[in-house]
Amino acid sequence: MIELLEVSRIFSVGGQEVRAMDQVSLIIEPGEYLSVMGPSGSGKSTLLNIIGLLDTPNSGTYFLDGEDVTSLNDTQLAAIRGRKIGFIFQFFHLIPRLTAQQNIELPLLLAGVPRRERSRRSDRLIAAFGLEGRQHHRPDELSGGQRQRVAIARSVINEPAVLLADEPTGNLDRTAGEEIVQLMEELNRNGLTLIVVTHDPEIGGRAGRRIRVVDGRIAADTGRE
């Protein structure tokens, strides 16, 4: 499903060249549960952004479902992203003036999906994610764990094949974080490819496959069948 071939991402910082990714090659099969760990500044988030089509490499090739997406324009990348990839972030990125249900439905609204279908899909996720009774509340009326559940529901309402999570428990207490990890793992058991960037070795160790990134390179890749 995901194949990176000698991918590099180079930034210019203060006149100096920084290799956030340095000739990384990586294959991720459909349905895998993969964690990405490493020290701050090692390139973890850059790797996630390239896989998620939020950033483009300076060199190398990226195949997604067999399609070379390396040289696609922004419009083409956005279209693929909307169909195939869901995102979860540490800080939720919910729209404050919208209710939980409206936040969940936002990708469908932007895609022009009719109201009845939006409601049908969001109602199903609200029930599945334990958000009944909270769907009409705004984000500032929800707990951190509830906000992250809303964010996850929004990320999967388009039924993507891949879910990318960047420090998804970093803003939560341990109990809420455990609930979020279990929710993501349930999605993975149902066939969703799950890639989690985390500093927490306990969370990272739960993944079936674990990658360690150091200085823009993959220093270790364990657990792959």
C-alpha positions as CSV (number, residue, x, y, z in Angstrom):
1,M,0.0,0.0,0.0
2,I,2.7,2.5,1.1
3,E,6.1,2.4,-0.5
4,L,8.9,5.0,-0.1
5,L,12.0,4.6,-2.2
6,E,15.1,6.6,-1.1
7,V,12.9,9.6,-0.1
8,S,14.7,12.7,1.2
9,R,13.3,15.9,2.6
10,I,15.7,18.8,3.0
11,F,15.0,22.2,4.7
12,S,17.1,25.3,4.7
13,V,17.5,26.7,8.2
14,G,19.6,29.8,8.8
15,G,21.5,29.2,5.5
16,Q,22.2,25.6,6.5
17,E,20.9,22.4,5.0
18,V,18.9,20.1,7.3
19,R,18.0,16.6,6.1
20,A,14.8,15.9,8.0
21,M,14.6,12.7,5.9
22,D,17.6,11.1,4.4
23,Q,17.1,8.5,1.7
24,V,14.4,6.6,3.6
25,S,13.0,3.5,2.0
26,L,10.0,1.9,3.7
27,I,7.1,-0.5,2.8
28,I,3.9,-0.6,4.9
29,E,1.4,-3.3,4.0
30,P,-2.4,-2.8,4.3
31,G,-3.8,-3.3,7.8
32,E,-0.4,-2.9,9.6
33,Y,-0.2,-1.3,13.0
34,L,3.1,0.6,13.1
35,S,4.6,3.0,15.6
36,V,7.2,5.6,14.8
37,M,9.5,6.6,17.6
38,G,12.7,8.6,18.1
39,P,14.2,11.7,19.7
40,S,12.7,15.2,19.1
41,G,13.8,16.5,15.7
42,S,14.7,13.1,14.4
43,G,12.2,13.3,11.4
44,K,9.2,11.4,12.8
45,S,6.7,14.1,11.9
46,T,8.3,14.8,8.6
47,L,7.9,11.1,7.7
48,L,4.2,11.2,8.8
49,N,3.6,14.4,6.8
50,I,5.1,12.9,3.6
51,I,3.1,9.6,4.0
52,G,0.0,11.8,4.6
53,L,0.6,13.9,1.5
54,L,0.9,17.1,3.6
55,D,4.5,17.5,2.4
56,T,6.5,16.4,-0.6
57,P,10.0,15.0,-0.8
58,N,12.9,16.7,-2.5
59,S,14.0,13.4,-4.0
60,G,13.0,9.8,-4.1
61,T,9.6,8.2,-5.0
62,Y,6.4,7.6,-3.0
63,F,3.9,5.0,-4.2
64,L,0.4,4.9,-2.6
65,D,-1.7,2.0,-3.7
66,G,0.7,1.5,-6.6
67,E,0.3,5.1,-7.8
68,D,3.4,7.4,-7.9
69,V,2.2,10.4,-6.0
70,T,5.5,12.2,-5.9
71,S,4.9,14.7,-8.6
72,L,1.2,15.3,-8.3
73,N,0.0,18.8,-7.8
74,D,-1.7,20.2,-4.7
75,T,-5.3,19.6,-6.0
76,Q,-4.5,16.0,-6.9
77,L,-2.8,15.4,-3.6
78,A,-5.8,16.9,-1.7
79,A,-8.2,14.7,-3.6
80,I,-6.3,11.5,-2.7
81,R,-5.8,12.7,0.9
82,G,-9.6,13.2,1.3
83,R,-10.4,9.7,0.0
84,K,-7.6,7.5,1.5
85,I,-6.0,9.2,4.6
86,G,-7.3,10.2,8.0
87,F,-5.3,12.3,10.5
88,I,-5.3,12.7,14.3
89,F,-3.2,15.4,16.0
90,Q,-2.2,16.1,19.6
91,F,-4.2,19.3,19.8
92,F,-7.4,18.0,18.2
93,H,-7.8,20.9,15.6
94,L,-11.6,21.0,16.1
95,I,-13.5,24.1,15.0
96,P,-14.6,25.9,18.2
97,R,-17.9,27.3,16.9
98,L,-19.1,23.9,15.6
99,T,-20.8,21.2,17.6
100,A,-19.2,17.8,18.0
101,Q,-21.5,16.4,15.3
102,Q,-20.8,19.3,13.0
103,N,-17.1,18.8,13.4
104,I,-17.4,15.1,12.7
105,E,-19.5,15.8,9.5
106,L,-17.2,18.6,8.2
107,P,-15.2,16.4,5.7
108,L,-18.5,15.2,4.2
109,L,-19.9,18.7,4.0
110,L,-16.8,19.8,2.2
111,A,-17.2,16.9,-0.2
112,G,-20.8,17.8,-1.0
113,V,-22.4,14.8,0.7
114,P,-26.1,15.3,1.2
115,R,-27.3,16.2,4.7
116,R,-29.2,12.9,5.3
117,E,-26.1,10.8,4.4
118,R,-23.9,13.1,6.6
119,S,-26.3,12.5,9.6
120,R,-26.5,8.8,9.0
121,R,-22.7,8.4,9.0
122,S,-22.1,10.7,11.9
123,D,-24.8,9.2,14.1
124,R,-23.2,5.7,13.6
125,L,-19.8,7.0,14.7
126,I,-21.2,9.0,17.6
127,A,-22.8,5.8,18.9
128,A,-19.7,3.7,18.2
129,F,-17.3,6.1,19.9
130,G,-19.4,6.7,23.0
131,L,-20.4,10.3,22.3
132,E,-24.2,10.0,22.7
133,G,-25.5,13.0,24.6
134,R,-22.4,15.1,23.7
135,Q,-22.9,15.5,19.9
136,H,-24.5,18.9,20.3
137,H,-21.8,20.3,22.6
138,R,-19.1,22.6,21.3
139,P,-15.4,21.5,21.9
140,D,-15.0,23.8,24.9
141,E,-17.8,21.9,26.6
142,L,-16.1,18.5,26.1
143,S,-13.3,16.8,28.0
144,G,-9.9,16.2,26.3
145,G,-10.8,12.5,25.7
146,Q,-14.1,13.4,24.2
147,R,-12.5,16.0,21.9
148,Q,-10.0,13.4,20.7
149,R,-12.9,10.9,20.1
150,V,-14.6,13.6,18.0
151,A,-11.3,14.2,16.1
152,I,-11.0,10.5,15.4
153,A,-14.6,10.2,14.3
154,R,-14.0,13.1,11.9
155,S,-10.8,11.5,10.6
156,V,-12.6,8.2,9.7
157,I,-16.0,9.4,8.5
158,N,-14.8,9.3,4.9
159,E,-13.7,5.6,5.5
160,P,-10.0,6.1,4.7
161,A,-7.6,3.2,4.3
162,V,-4.9,4.8,6.4
163,L,-5.1,6.5,9.8
164,L,-2.1,8.7,10.8
165,A,-1.8,9.8,14.4
166,D,0.8,12.3,15.6
167,E,1.2,12.1,19.4
168,P,-2.6,11.4,19.8
169,T,-2.4,11.0,23.6
170,G,0.1,13.8,24.2
171,N,-2.6,16.2,25.5
172,L,-4.6,13.6,27.6
173,D,-4.3,12.0,31.0
174,R,-3.4,8.4,31.2
175,T,-6.9,7.1,31.5
176,A,-8.2,9.1,28.6
177,G,-5.1,8.2,26.6
178,E,-5.6,4.5,27.2
179,E,-9.2,4.8,25.9
180,I,-8.0,6.6,22.8
181,V,-5.3,4.0,22.1
182,Q,-7.9,1.2,22.5
183,L,-10.2,3.0,20.1
184,M,-7.5,3.3,17.4
185,E,-6.5,-0.3,17.9
186,E,-10.1,-1.4,17.4
187,L,-10.2,0.5,14.1
188,N,-6.9,-1.3,13.1
189,R,-8.4,-4.7,14.0
190,N,-11.2,-3.8,11.6
191,G,-8.7,-3.4,8.7
192,L,-7.5,0.2,8.9
193,T,-3.8,0.7,8.5
194,L,-2.6,2.6,11.6
195,I,0.6,4.6,11.9
196,V,1.3,6.3,15.3
197,V,4.1,8.8,16.0
198,T,4.7,8.8,19.8
199,H,7.3,9.7,22.4
200,D,5.7,7.2,24.8
201,P,7.6,3.9,24.7
202,E,4.6,2.1,26.3
203,I,2.3,3.2,23.5
204,G,4.9,2.6,20.8
205,G,5.5,-0.9,22.1
206,R,1.9,-1.9,21.6
207,A,2.2,-1.7,17.8
208,G,2.8,-4.8,15.9
209,R,5.7,-3.1,14.1
210,R,8.0,-0.5,15.6
211,I,10.2,1.9,13.7
212,R,12.9,4.1,15.3
213,V,13.9,7.2,13.4
214,V,17.3,9.0,14.2
215,D,18.7,11.9,12.2
216,G,16.3,11.4,9.3
217,R,17.0,7.7,8.9
218,I,15.3,4.5,10.0
219,A,17.7,3.2,12.7
220,A,15.5,0.2,13.6
221,D,12.5,-1.7,12.2
222,T,11.2,-4.5,14.5
223,G,8.2,-6.7,14.6
224,R,7.5,-6.9,10.8
225,E,6.3,-10.2,9.7
